[in-house]
Amino acid sequence: MEKTVVIICDGQFPKTEYPRYLMKTADFTICCDGALVKYLRASKSIFGEERTPDLVIGDMDTLSAAMQKKYAGIIVKEDEQEHNDQTKAVRWALSNIEGLSRIYIIGASGGRLDHTIGNASLLMEYTRLFDLDSKGITIESVTDNGSAFAINDTVEFDCGIGRQVSIFSPDNSLRIKSSGLEYRTDDVVFDNWWKATLNKAVSDTVRLEFNHPSMALVFLN
């Protein structure tokens, strides 16, 4: 049976229905460190009752000693500083949950801008670091305003006519031929972040064709 995991980061907690629906229907919920407090506060309005997550992970630098003691049974403390708490949560889920098919990351934006950018760029890193394509696992970051996911080769995805689409890549040798977008990206050189932003889907399905395997990040708003 395929399983879905929701990871709650310590950024802006969602107010809209879709990310809250993902929390309600998830098979397993992981809070990153101090996000536990936000999750507990919102749980009654989401679930109709107070509910704790299945796991809390991180270096515990933003969770009080009293909270750590109270929820010790579900806390996994990882002190290493090479990776942030979001990555620790993703790594734990991939290593410990059998049948995992999809990870939704919620609350990864809305705080410090540098954290938001860093968390989004990590989606591209995960595809290579954890070999997600061969495992058939997808990771998507979801906010009140839209979602983001990484791609590393030619892909088609459904997004609906009129959806706002932006594409980012750190690879200036990458060329992406597009169909289904208002502004074709065929001649875009990815030498700055704005180069393929603020586009719009003109068909239900968008196709992005890479000239070679690489990394890119797609935002849908």
URJO-V912469 format. One record per pair of residues at least 12 apart in sequence whose C-alpha atoms are under 10 Angstrom apart, sorted by the first residue. I is the first residue (numbers start at 0). J is the second residue. If there is no record, write none. Layout:
<<I/J> <I/J>>
This chain:
<<0/97> <0/98> <0/99> <0/100> <1/26> <1/97> <1/98> <1/99> <1/100> <1/101> <1/136> <2/25> <2/26> <2/27> <2/96> <2/97> <2/98> <2/99> <2/100> <2/101> <2/102> <3/21> <3/22> <3/24> <3/25> <3/26> <3/27> <3/28> <3/92> <3/96> <3/98> <3/99> <3/100> <3/101> <3/102> <3/103> <3/136> <3/137> <4/21> <4/22> <4/24> <4/25> <4/26> <4/27> <4/28> <4/29> <4/89> <4/92> <4/93> <4/96> <4/99> <4/100> <4/101> <4/102> <4/103> <4/104> <4/138> <5/18> <5/21> <5/22> <5/23> <5/24> <5/25> <5/26> <5/27> <5/28> <5/29> <5/30> <5/52> <5/88> <5/89> <5/92> <5/101> <5/102> <5/103> <5/104> <5/105> <5/138> <5/139> <5/140> <6/22> <6/25> <6/27> <6/28> <6/29> <6/30> <6/31> <6/34> <6/52> <6/54> <6/55> <6/56> <6/85> <6/86> <6/88> <6/89> <6/92> <6/102> <6/103> <6/104> <6/105> <6/106> <6/107> <6/140> <7/22> <7/28> <7/29> <7/30> <7/31> <7/32> <7/33> <7/34> <7/35> <7/37> <7/38> <7/52> <7/55> <7/85> <7/88> <7/103> <7/104> <7/105> <7/106> <7/107> <8/29> <8/30> <8/31> <8/32> <8/33> <8/34> <8/35> <8/37> <8/38> <8/84> <8/85> <8/88> <8/104> <8/105> <8/106> <8/107> <8/108> <8/118> <9/30> <9/31> <9/32> <9/33> <9/34> <9/35> <9/36> <9/37> <9/38> <9/61> <9/84> <9/85> <9/105> <9/106> <9/107> <9/108> <9/109> <9/110> <10/31> <10/33> <10/34> <10/37> <10/105> <10/106> <10/107> <10/108> <10/109> <10/110> <10/111> <10/114> <10/115> <11/34> <11/37> <11/105> <11/106> <11/107> <11/108> <11/109> <11/110> <11/111> <11/142> <11/143> <12/34> <12/37> <12/38> <12/41> <12/105> <12/106> <12/107> <12/108> <12/109> <12/110> <12/142> <12/143> <13/41> <13/105> <13/106> <13/108> <13/109> <13/141> <13/142> <13/143> <13/144> <14/41> <14/45> <14/142> <14/143> <15/142> <15/143> <15/144> <16/45> <16/143> <17/141> <17/142> <17/143> <17/145> <18/103> <18/104> <18/105> <18/106> <18/140> <18/141> <18/142> <18/143> <18/145> <18/146> <19/41> <19/42> <19/44> <19/45> <19/46> <19/105> <19/142> <19/143> <20/45> <20/46> <21/103> <21/104> <21/105> <21/141> <22/42> <22/45> <22/46> <22/52> <22/103> <22/105> <23/42> <23/45> <23/46> <25/101> <25/102> <25/103> <26/53> <26/96> <26/99> <27/52> <27/53> <27/54> <27/92> <27/96> <27/99> <27/102> <28/51> <28/52> <28/53> <28/54> <28/55> <28/88> <28/92> <28/102> <28/103> <29/51> <29/52> <29/53> <29/54> <29/55> <29/56> <29/73> <29/74> <29/85> <29/88> <29/89> <29/91> <29/92> <29/104> <30/51> <30/52> <30/53> <30/54> <30/55> <30/56> <30/57> <30/74> <30/84> <30/85> <30/88> <30/104> <30/105> <30/106> <31/54> <31/55> <31/56> <31/57> <31/58> <31/59> <31/61> <31/62> <31/74> <31/75> <31/83> <31/84> <31/85> <31/86> <31/87> <31/88> <31/106> <32/54> <32/55> <32/56> <32/57> <32/58> <32/59> <32/60> <32/61> <32/62> <32/63> <32/67> <32/74> <32/75> <32/76> <32/84> <32/85> <32/88> <33/55> <33/56> <33/57> <33/58> <33/59> <33/60> <33/61> <33/62> <33/63> <33/66> <33/67> <34/55> <34/56> <34/61> <34/62> <34/106> <35/51> <35/52> <35/54> <35/55> <35/56> <35/61> <35/62> <35/66> <35/70> <36/51> <36/61> <36/62> <36/63> <36/66> <37/106> <38/50> <38/51> <38/52> <39/51> <39/52> <51/70> <51/73> <52/73> <53/72> <53/73> <53/74> <54/70> <54/71> <54/72> <54/73> <54/74> <54/75> <54/88> <54/91> <54/92> <55/67> <55/70> <55/71> <55/72> <55/73> <55/74> <55/75> <55/76> <55/84> <55/88> <56/73> <56/74> <56/75> <56/76> <56/77> <56/84> <56/85> <56/87> <56/88> <56/91> <57/74> <57/75> <57/76> <57/77> <57/78> <57/79> <57/80> <57/82> <57/83> <57/84> <57/85> <57/86> <57/87> <57/88> <58/75> <58/76> <58/77> <58/78> <58/79> <58/80> <58/83> <58/84> <58/87> <59/74> <59/75> <59/76> <59/77> <59/78> <59/84> <60/76> <60/78> <75/87> <75/88> <75/91> <83/114> <83/117> <83/118> <83/121> <84/118> <85/104> <85/105> <85/107> <85/118> <85/121> <86/118> <86/121> <86/122> <86/124> <86/125> <88/104> <89/102> <89/103> <89/104> <89/125> <89/129> <89/138> <90/125> <90/128> <90/129> <93/129> <93/131> <93/134> <93/136> <94/129> <98/136> <99/134> <99/135> <99/136> <99/137> <100/131> <100/134> <100/135> <100/136> <100/137> <100/138> <101/135> <101/136> <101/137> <101/138> <101/139> <102/136> <102/137> <102/138> <102/139> <102/140> <103/137> <103/138> <103/139> <103/140> <103/141> <103/146> <103/148> <104/118> <104/119> <104/122> <104/138> <104/139> <104/140> <104/141> <104/142> <104/146> <104/147> <105/139> <105/140> <105/141> <105/142> <105/143> <105/146> <106/140> <106/141> <106/142> <106/143> <107/119> <107/140> <107/141> <107/142> <108/140> <108/141> <108/142> <108/143> <109/142> <109/143> <118/140> <119/139> <119/140> <119/146> <119/147> <119/148> <119/149> <119/216> <119/217> <119/218> <120/147> <120/148> <120/149> <120/167> <120/168> <120/169> <120/214> <120/215> <120/216> <121/149> <121/216> <122/137> <122/138> <122/139> <122/140> <122/147> <122/148> <122/149> <122/150> <122/214> <122/215> <122/216> <123/138> <123/148> <123/149> <123/150> <123/151> <123/168> <123/169> <123/213> <123/214> <123/215> <123/216> <123/217> <124/149> <124/214> <124/215> <125/137> <125/138> <125/149> <126/138> <126/148> <126/149> <126/150> <126/151> <126/214> <127/151> <127/213> <127/214> <132/150> <132/151> <137/149> <137/150> <139/217> <139/218> <140/218> <141/218> <141/219> <142/220> <143/220> <144/219> <144/220> <145/162> <145/163> <145/164> <145/218> <145/219> <145/220> <146/217> <146/218> <146/219> <146/220> <147/164> <147/165> <147/166> <147/216> <147/217> <147/218> <147/219> <147/220> <148/215> <148/216> <148/217> <148/218> <148/219> <149/166> <149/167> <149/168> <149/214> <149/215> <149/216> <149/217> <149/218> <150/168> <150/207> <150/209> <150/212> <150/213> <150/214> <150/215> <150/216> <150/217> <151/168> <151/209> <151/211> <151/212> <151/213> <151/214> <151/215> <151/216> <152/175> <152/207> <152/208> <152/209> <152/210> <152/211> <152/212> <152/213> <152/214> <152/215> <153/175> <153/176> <153/177> <153/206> <153/207> <153/208> <153/209> <153/210> <153/211> <153/212> <153/213> <154/177> <154/205> <154/206> <154/207> <154/208> <154/209> <155/177> <155/178> <155/179> <155/204> <155/205> <155/206> <155/207> <155/208> <156/203> <156/204> <156/205> <156/206> <156/207> <157/179> <157/200> <157/202> <157/203> <157/204> <157/205> <157/206> <158/179> <158/200> <158/201> <158/202> <158/203> <158/204> <158/205> <158/219> <158/220> <159/179> <159/199> <159/200> <159/201> <159/202> <159/203> <159/204> <159/205> <160/179> <160/180> <160/199> <160/200> <160/201> <160/202> <160/203> <160/204> <160/205> <161/180> <161/181> <161/198> <161/199> <161/200> <161/201> <161/202> <161/203> <161/220> <162/180> <162/198> <162/199> <162/200> <162/201> <162/202> <162/203> <162/219> <162/220> <163/180> <163/181> <163/196> <163/197> <163/198> <163/199> <163/200> <163/201> <163/218> <163/219> <163/220> <164/180> <164/181> <164/195> <164/196> <164/197> <164/198> <164/199> <164/200> <164/205> <164/217> <164/218> <164/219> <164/220> <165/192> <165/193> <165/194> <165/195> <165/196> <165/197> <165/198> <165/199> <165/216> <165/217> <165/218> <165/219> <165/220> <166/184> <166/189> <166/192> <166/193> <166/194> <166/195> <166/196> <166/197> <166/198> <166/215> <166/216> <166/217> <166/218> <166/219> <167/189> <167/190> <167/191> <167/192> <167/193> <167/194> <167/195> <167/196> <167/214> <167/215> <167/216> <167/217> <167/218> <168/188> <168/189> <168/190> <168/191> <168/192> <168/193> <168/194> <168/195> <168/213> <168/214> <168/215> <168/216> <168/217> <169/189> <169/190> <169/191> <169/192> <169/213> <169/214> <169/215> <169/216> <170/188> <170/189> <170/190> <170/191> <170/213> <170/214> <170/215> <171/187> <171/188> <171/189> <171/190> <171/191> <172/188> <172/189> <172/190> <172/210> <172/211> <172/213> <173/187> <173/188> <173/189> <173/190> <173/209> <173/210> <173/211> <173/212> <173/213> <173/214> <173/215> <174/186> <174/187> <174/188> <174/189> <174/207> <174/208> <174/209> <174/210> <174/211> <174/213> <175/187> <175/188> <175/189> <175/195> <175/206> <175/207> <175/208> <175/209> <175/210> <175/211> <175/215> <176/206> <176/207> <176/208> <176/209> <176/210> <177/205> <177/206> <177/207> <177/208> <177/209> <178/200> <178/201> <178/202> <178/204> <178/205> <178/206> <178/207> <178/208> <179/199> <179/200> <179/201> <179/202> <179/203> <179/204> <179/205> <179/206> <179/207> <180/198> <180/199> <180/200> <180/201> <180/202> <180/203> <180/204> <180/205> <180/206> <180/207> <181/197> <181/198> <181/199> <181/200> <181/201> <181/202> <182/195> <182/196> <182/197> <182/198> <182/199> <182/200> <182/201> <183/195> <183/198> <183/207> <184/196> <184/198> <184/207> <184/208> <185/207> <185/208> <185/209> <185/210> <189/215> <195/217> <196/217> <196/218> <197/218> <197/219> <197/220> <198/219> <199/219> <199/220> <200/219>>
